[in-house]
């Protein structure tokens, strides 16, 4: 996250997760996210994952038919469920 000409932006990279074009991109952070305290939250978290704890060991599945999902995949799934529960629809 950085401030460019008065705008807060995030650099999204493929090593942090799936990106459609597989190329890094810089995107502006919406003003409503800023108003809700997103910038302060990012500053408090510091380096590392924002939406899950990546500092502790991950539990592995004991069931070989149910492989362990990455924490990022699990967080993405929970976020998607929450957003859809708000009535936000995906187009595209």
Secondary structure as the mmCIF struct_conf table of DSSP 4:
data_model
#
loop_
_struct_conf.conf_type_id
_struct_conf.id
_struct_conf.beg_label_comp_id
_struct_conf.beg_label_asym_id
_struct_conf.beg_label_seq_id
_struct_conf.end_label_comp_id
_struct_conf.end_label_asym_id
_struct_conf.end_label_seq_id
STRN STRN1 UNK A 2 UNK A 4
TURN_TY1_P TURN_TY1_P1 UNK A 5 UNK A 6
STRN STRN2 UNK A 7 UNK A 12
HELX_RH_3T_P HELX_RH_3T_P1 UNK A 14 UNK A 16
BEND BEND1 UNK A 17 UNK A 17
TURN_TY1_P TURN_TY1_P2 UNK A 20 UNK A 21
BEND BEND2 UNK A 22 UNK A 23
STRN STRN3 UNK A 25 UNK A 28
HELX_LH_PP_P HELX_LH_PP_P1 UNK A 29 UNK A 30
HELX_RH_AL_P HELX_RH_AL_P1 UNK A 31 UNK A 35
TURN_TY1_P TURN_TY1_P3 UNK A 36 UNK A 37
HELX_RH_AL_P HELX_RH_AL_P2 UNK A 38 UNK A 45
BEND BEND3 UNK A 47 UNK A 48
BEND BEND4 UNK A 50 UNK A 52
BEND BEND5 UNK A 55 UNK A 56
HELX_LH_PP_P HELX_LH_PP_P2 UNK A 57 UNK A 61
BEND BEND6 UNK A 62 UNK A 62
TURN_TY1_P TURN_TY1_P4 UNK A 64 UNK A 65
BEND BEND7 UNK A 66 UNK A 66
HELX_LH_PP_P HELX_LH_PP_P3 UNK A 67 UNK A 70
HELX_RH_AL_P HELX_RH_AL_P3 UNK A 71 UNK A 85
TURN_TY1_P TURN_TY1_P5 UNK A 86 UNK A 87
#
